[in-house]
Structures are given as structure tokens and as C-alpha cells.
Amino acid sequence: MSTPVSTTVERPTGAAVRPLGELRAADSGEVGGKAAHLGELIGAHFPVPDGFVLPAGAYRAAMDAAGVRAALAAGHEEALAAGPDRLPALCAALAERVRGTGMPAALEEHVHAAWKALGEPVVAVRSSAVGEDGARASFAGMNASFTNVRTAEELVHRIVDCWASLFGARVVAYRSARGYRDEPAIAVVVQAMVPADRAGVAFTADPRTGDRSRVLVEAALGQGEVVVGGTVEPDTYEVEADGLRLRSMRVGHQTHEVVRGPDGADRTVPLDPARGDAPVLTPDEVVAVAELARRVEAHYGRPQDVEWAYAGDRLWLVQARPVTTGADTAAPAGGVLLRGLPATPGRATGPVRVLHSPDEGAELRPGEVLVAPLTNPDWLPTLRRAAAIVTDTGGATCHAAIAARELGVPCVVGTRRATSVLADGRVVTVDGGAGEVLDGERPAGGVVATRPVGAVVRPDGPPVLGGVAAEAVAPLGTEVHVNLALPEAAERVAARPGVDGVGLLRAEFLLTAALGGVHPREVVARGEQDRFVDRVAEAVGTIATAFAPRPVLYRTTDLRSNEFRGLTGGERHEPAENNPMIGFRGAYRYLREPEVFALELRALARVRERSPNLHVMLPFVRTRWELEACLEVVDAGPLGRQRGLQRWLTAEVPSVVYWLPEYVACGIDGVSIGSNDLTQLVLGVDRDSERCAEVYDEADAAVVDAIECIIATARRLGVPSSLCGQAPSRRPEFAEVLVRAGIDAVSVDPHAVDAVRAAIGHAERRVLLGAARSTAEPAGPPAPRRGPSARSAARTGRPTVEA
């Protein structure tokens, strides 16, 4: 196989194909910024692999010859104005039309001749869209790119695929946000592949702040797409720009590398921990990369973002473009770009990454701010890597908000236009407490960022609360539990002082992660029931073990069709509903589609054999007959026969105010008030609606009255009550309402534990002080609370709880 060279040779190209070495920056209007920069660098004797380019005119001529160019331009105009619901379908149709058109035979001959003149090497085929990679915008990574192309036939197909990527939904949305209205065109670069064993990127100015005093180098083993795509955590090195001295290094964690296999194709190779956690570059190699990047900057006279690769001990320059920052974009520096609903407190700064589908999740690099129309459970792997989250739609209890609180990531939802206002690469600060997205990097101003960019959470360190190491806390009469779903957070959260257990273990998030984004019923349809049980039992067991002997309440799946249709196989198993919040969900679903519920019970029974602190909670119970039927299913299986099991239900439907005595008589051992759903159903407002957000109020008198009635009934019947919702986190005064009503526990997101404990402690002291100061005639001691029903006590072995 030929070694990449950077000398221009005679090539029989014709007008449709141009050698890279002949190009200069002035040619960007016809060959795109990427190709023009590469040609410029070859001409300046940088170590750039040789190749050729098909100019944008070749694409236009091919579409003209097929008679489809005018239709594509008209379709593009329509797509620019389309909303997120229509955009994907419009773009897919345009791209398919390009693929169906293909490449004219004459142009194929020119391509084959140019490739043979290079020596028929393995090549990379990359788009070079006209107008991309400028100082004010970067289309980096948006259009198609293919590596390790080995045959003439494959080369032609990949060039056409690059043409089709001109109409990718994300590309069109970005073009619309930047105001690019002209007919789009695309050039394609064909370049000899470097057999990289180490690769990465380097910035001669910090892309977040514009700081030019240092060069940032990111490096990973194998080929560089793992860095650009964010699929591994790369090494990060800082080099002083003056003097080129290594200033700091942060060794990443790499689980795999992508290398060229024996057949020339990409091959993913797992890395053992010793190699994956070792530095990728030596100090001298880091400085060599920084020096190369600085030479490119000097050539162009402005900061550069370069891609580099080492093949053995030889360093290659693969690509260069200007660093894109938010400093020269439309909004005034430091201003408020967007306002929405505060979802998770804290501040975080990072470059924007606009994604429209979880399928694009690999494009999010660690430390970037995820901007999306909305999220559902399929987004969870992507959310884990985000420094902050901003969405167009959603309320304070939507999926993005709940997931962000679980992950400890600042989040603003319901901005309505984040995906159209914010562009990739723009540095913003997300203030999740104020519900604002600010331009540039902003100091915290006393608010500690929940997840600073680049922060590493180490589970073996002391728990950190708001930036301060936690200390022992005073006991309270009211227990404080946490809402949880992710096993990886269990050990860290369980170690925090003042956490009395898990009051809500969300099955939906846990199942999505455990099953790899496949819909639970799709797993059943594939006959993978044992895999379901194994994965869920492992995840639940991790959490139960971490919190033992404290109680863990697992709320069984509450599948809502609007969120779960997006999972793999979801369209086959989820109905299309106009009102999914009050549709096919909760306990009723178990009776019509019992397979998933039965598998959950099997998994819970397996976990309880080792962790008897695990208990079960049934969601969204509407009627007595639903509950009776579900409890019969529980009792009939191995879980129901286990001694000590507590059966709880979530009080989310207003009918529970009437039915709770009957529910307890059926054998319910506790009630957890789901204030999010209860509020939306009492007030008749979709809790995810940003337009009706001011109507949604857990402190409304009608909601408070329903909550107080539920607590009073539970006390009268001798069963414990809890509340899992956002009200105590957002409103300290709400804690006093619950304490005065006599609630036994409050379950909140982990980040809110300290604040809620303080509010509850204050409320308890006020209640005690008020009783002591009362001059009214004592009313006598309260009536003793009854223990569980005879049936419940006999089954669970739980002792009677006295007041």
C-alpha cells in the first residue's frame, strides 16, 4: 500500500477533478473551505496527505444532467422553513433523490483516473460543503465522511453519499439558523489515508473562551474519529503558546480504538485498562503537535482547529479550519440569549452541540452543552455526557428535567427556540436555577456549577455537596429519601449523610439504560426474557446493595407512549395517543400487556434474595379493581411469597383521595404522593407544557388540600406516607405544609437533599416551638396509629408502627 505523500504529480483529471496540491484559499468558493485549506497547506509544505477534489461544479453538473437540480433547490427552500416535525422526512426525501441520481459515467472515469494516479491507495472521502469552515460558522462533522475506502466502485458510491449528506436534517437546520438561504452545493475531497496509531485535535485558542495563551491538544489511540465523535474520553493537554512548554495534562479513559484491519476496513479493538488509562502522547509529541498547530495559525494569521495523526513516529496534518467561537455572533457579549423554565440548578459553560435525534448522540463531545427540541428515554446515553441541557419544549417535570436532576446537570427547558437560535460551537453558560442561557463564559456569582466542564466525579472520594465536603447531619423526625434511576450514581449518593433511603427508584430510566435503548416489549418479542431479567436485576441490585439496609422503593414501569415510541422497536409497541399523560399507562397497562410487569417481578424477586431492603411500588393506580388485579399478580409469583415485602402505591390520580381506605384494605403498606402527576390532574394542566407553566403549581390550594387529605387518611389507617415531587426542592415553605400534615418521608433528587433537610428541620422546630408556646387548652395526646391490616401484617411480618 502506498505511503501518503504531499507532492503534486501529473494527473489526467479533466475539468471535473482537481489535485489538492493545485488549490489555494481563494478556491474555496468552488471547492469548499476544507479542500481549499488542504491545498493551501500542501502548497506551504505542511505534512498533508495528497489527494484530489471534485468541485461543487461537479455536483451541480451531475444534478443538471439528471434534470433534478431545480427540484432539489425547491425542496431545500421548503426544508429551511419546515418545523422539526416535518424536517426529517423532507430531508430524507431530498437525500434519497440524490442517491438515486448517482454519478454520470464520464465523471466516474475522471474519478477512477485520479485515484489510479495517486497509486490506488486506501482513501478517506470527505465532504467539503461550499461556505463551511469559516470563522463565523463551522459545519465540522455535519456532512458525511468515510474512511478506508478501498475500491474504485466503493469510491464512487461514497462520493454520491457525500453529495446526499448535503441535505441531512441537522445540516439544513444549522444552515437555516445561520441564515444561509442560497442553493446549497458540495465538493468532495478524496485523500490518501494515514494509518494512524494515535490521533486527535488541537486548538490554538480555547474554543470556549477564545484564550490564545495556550494550545489545547486532545489525543486518543487509533484513528481520530473517536475524538471528533466523542466516543471515548481523550487525553487533554495544555501547552503554553509562548515557549511551547507543556503546562498540564489530564489522562482520559479509553475503552477502545479504531484501527485499520488486515482487509483495510475499520476495526474496533477493545483496550485493556492499563493501556486505555495510559498517556497517549509523550511530552515531546505533545509539544510537536502544538508546534504544528501554531505553524498553521501563523500561516493563516488567526486561531486554528487542526486534526492531526501519528503513523509511527511521523506526524501528519489531516485538516485545519478556523476556531469557531461565540465572540463574533449576533447577540451582545455576555447577554441573555434565551429564557426558559429552570429545571436543574447550577451553572455550566461549554460549546453548544445542537442535536435533533438521539441517533446523532455520538456527535456530542464531553463538556458540550446539549441543545435539543426535546428528549425521551432514548436520549439517556447522550445526556450522561452533556455539561448542560437546553430544550425547546417541556416543563419542569419533563423527561429532560428529571434526567438532568438525576445526573446533576444544569438544565433549562421550554425555551421554544434554542435549536434555531444557538449554533454548534458557540460558547454559552447555562444557568439552570434562573432558567437562562447566557452568551459566553460567565462566572458563577456564588452559584456553584453542578457539573463544571471537565470535572471528574470519583466515587471513592468524599461526597461533595454544593462544592463543600459533607459532614454529619442531625437526625430529623421526617425522613429524607432520594429519587434515583442510574446504578452508577448509587454508591456516591448512598454515601451522603442524611439520606434515609430511596423513595423512588424510577424503572423507566433504569430499563432504558439496562436494555440499551431497546423497548422493553421489543426485548420480549425477540425472546430475550432472560436477558431482560439479568440486566434489570443487575442494575436494581447495584442500587439496593449500595443503600442497604435502608429501604429502596422500586416503582414499576410507567410506560407513556409519547416517550417510549422513540426507543428501538417502540413504534411497533406504542399506540399513537392524543393525550398520553392520561392514556395507556400505569397499573392498567399491566393488565392488558402483562409481559413486562411479569419480568420486572422476576428481577425484583432475584434481587430481594440478597437485598431484602428492596420493596415494590405500583404507579398511576386509577381504580380499586386495577389494584386488586395487580396485587394478585404480585402475590402469585415468587416476589409475593417473600417475607417482609412492602407493597406501596403512588398517589398520582385524584381518585386516590376517595379510594385510599379501600386500597389499604387490599393490602397496601404505604402511599407515596406523586405530586407532579397529582398536580396536573387536579388542575387539568399538562405538566410538560411550557406554555401553561404558570398554571402548574403544586402549592395551589386544591392540590395542597388533596395532599393533606391523603396524608391524614394514611395516618388514620396506620400506613406510612411519603411525597416524591419537586415542590419541596423549589419551595422551602412547602416542607412545612408536609410536616404539619404529618408526612413520614419526603423523597427528592440528590442535589436537593441538603436544602430539603434544612427546610424540614426548620419546619419541625417551628411546629414544636408553636406547640410549646400555645396557650390553648391541650387537646390531649393524638390517637395511636394503627399498624398494617391483619392481612398485611401476617404477610409482611412488619411490626405495628406506633405514633
Stockholm file with secondary structure:
# STOCKHOLM 1.0

chainA/1-803         MSTPVSTTVERPTGAAVRPLGELRAADSGEVGGKAAHLGELIGAHFPVPDGFVLPAGAYRAAMDAAGVRAALAAGHEEALAAGPDRLPALCAALAERVRGTGMPAALEEHVHAAWKALGEPVVAVRSSAVGEDGARASFAGMNASFTNVRTAEELVHRIVDCWASLFGARVVAYRSARGYRDEPAIAVVVQAMVPADRAGVAFTADPRTGDRSRVLVEAALGQGEVVVGGTVEPDTYEVEADGLRLRSMRVGHQTHEVVRGPDGADRTVPLDPARGDAPVLTPDEVVAVAELARRVEAHYGRPQDVEWAYAGDRLWLVQARPVTTGADTAAPAGGVLLRGLPATPGRATGPVRVLHSPDEGAELRPGEVLVAPLTNPDWLPTLRRAAAIVTDTGGATCHAAIAARELGVPCVVGTRRATSVLADGRVVTVDGGAGEVLDGERPAGGVVATRPVGAVVRPDGPPVLGGVAAEAVAPLGTEVHVNLALPEAAERVAARPGVDGVGLLRAEFLLTAALGGVHPREVVARGEQDRFVDRVAEAVGTIATAFAPRPVLYRTTDLRSNEFRGLTGGERHEPAENNPMIGFRGAYRYLREPEVFALELRALARVRERSPNLHVMLPFVRTRWELEACLEVVDAGPLGRQRGLQRWLTAEVPSVVYWLPEYVACGIDGVSIGSNDLTQLVLGVDRDSERCAEVYDEADAAVVDAIECIIATARRLGVPSSLCGQAPSRRPEFAEVLVRAGIDAVSVDPHAVDAVRAAIGHAERRVLLGAARSTAEPAGPPAPRRGPSARSAARTGRPTVEA
#=GR chainA/1-803 SS CCCCCCCCCCCCCCTTCEEGGGCCGGGHHHHHHHHHHHHHHHHTTCCCCCEEEECHHHHHHHHHHHTCHHHHHHHHHHHHHCCTTTHHHHHHHHHHHHHHHCCCHHHHHHHHHHHHHTTSCCEEEEEEETTCSCSSCCCTTTSCEEEEECSHHHHHHHHHHHHHGGGCHHHHHHHHHTTCCSCCCEEEEEEECCCCSEEEEEESSCTTTCCCSEEEEEEEEBCTHHHHTTCSCCEEEEEETTTTEEEEEECCCCCEEEEECTTSSEEEEECCHHHHTSCSSCHHHHHHHHHHHHHHHHHHTSCEEEEEEEETTEEEEEEEEECCCGGGSSSCTTCEEEECEEEECCEEEEEEEECSSGGGGGGCCTTCEEEESCCCGGGHHHHTTCSEEEESSCCTTSHHHHHHHHHTCCEEECCSSHHHHCCTTCEEEEETTTTEEEESCCCCTTCCCSSCTTCCCCTTSCCEETTEECCCCCCCSSEEEEEECCGGGHHHHHTSTTCCCEEEEEHHHHHHHHTTTBCHHHHHHTTCHHHHHHHHHHHHHHHHHHHTTSCEEEECCCCCHHHHTTSBTHHHHSCCCSCGGGSSCHHHHHHHSCHHHHHHHHHHHHHHTTCTTEEEEECCCCCHHHHHHHHHHHHHSTTTTSTTCCEEEEECSTTHHHHHHHHHHTTCCEEEECHHHHHHHHHTCCTTCSTTTTTCCTTSHHHHHHHHHHHHHHHHHTCCEEEESSHHHHCHHHHHHHHHHTCSEEEECGGGHHHHHHHHHHHHHHHHHHHHHCCSCCCCCCCCCCCSCHHHHHHHCCCCCCC
#=GC SS_cons         CCCCCCCCCCCCCCTTCEEGGGCCGGGHHHHHHHHHHHHHHHHTTCCCCCEEEECHHHHHHHHHHHTCHHHHHHHHHHHHHCCTTTHHHHHHHHHHHHHHHCCCHHHHHHHHHHHHHTTSCCEEEEEEETTCSCSSCCCTTTSCEEEEECSHHHHHHHHHHHHHGGGCHHHHHHHHHTTCCSCCCEEEEEEECCCCSEEEEEESSCTTTCCCSEEEEEEEEBCTHHHHTTCSCCEEEEEETTTTEEEEEECCCCCEEEEECTTSSEEEEECCHHHHTSCSSCHHHHHHHHHHHHHHHHHHTSCEEEEEEEETTEEEEEEEEECCCGGGSSSCTTCEEEECEEEECCEEEEEEEECSSGGGGGGCCTTCEEEESCCCGGGHHHHTTCSEEEESSCCTTSHHHHHHHHHTCCEEECCSSHHHHCCTTCEEEEETTTTEEEESCCCCTTCCCSSCTTCCCCTTSCCEETTEECCCCCCCSSEEEEEECCGGGHHHHHTSTTCCCEEEEEHHHHHHHHTTTBCHHHHHHTTCHHHHHHHHHHHHHHHHHHHTTSCEEEECCCCCHHHHTTSBTHHHHSCCCSCGGGSSCHHHHHHHSCHHHHHHHHHHHHHHTTCTTEEEEECCCCCHHHHHHHHHHHHHSTTTTSTTCCEEEEECSTTHHHHHHHHHHTTCCEEEECHHHHHHHHHTCCTTCSTTTTTCCTTSHHHHHHHHHHHHHHHHHTCCEEEESSHHHHCHHHHHHHHHHTCSEEEECGGGHHHHHHHHHHHHHHHHHHHHHCCSCCCCCCCCCCCSCHHHHHHHCCCCCCC
//
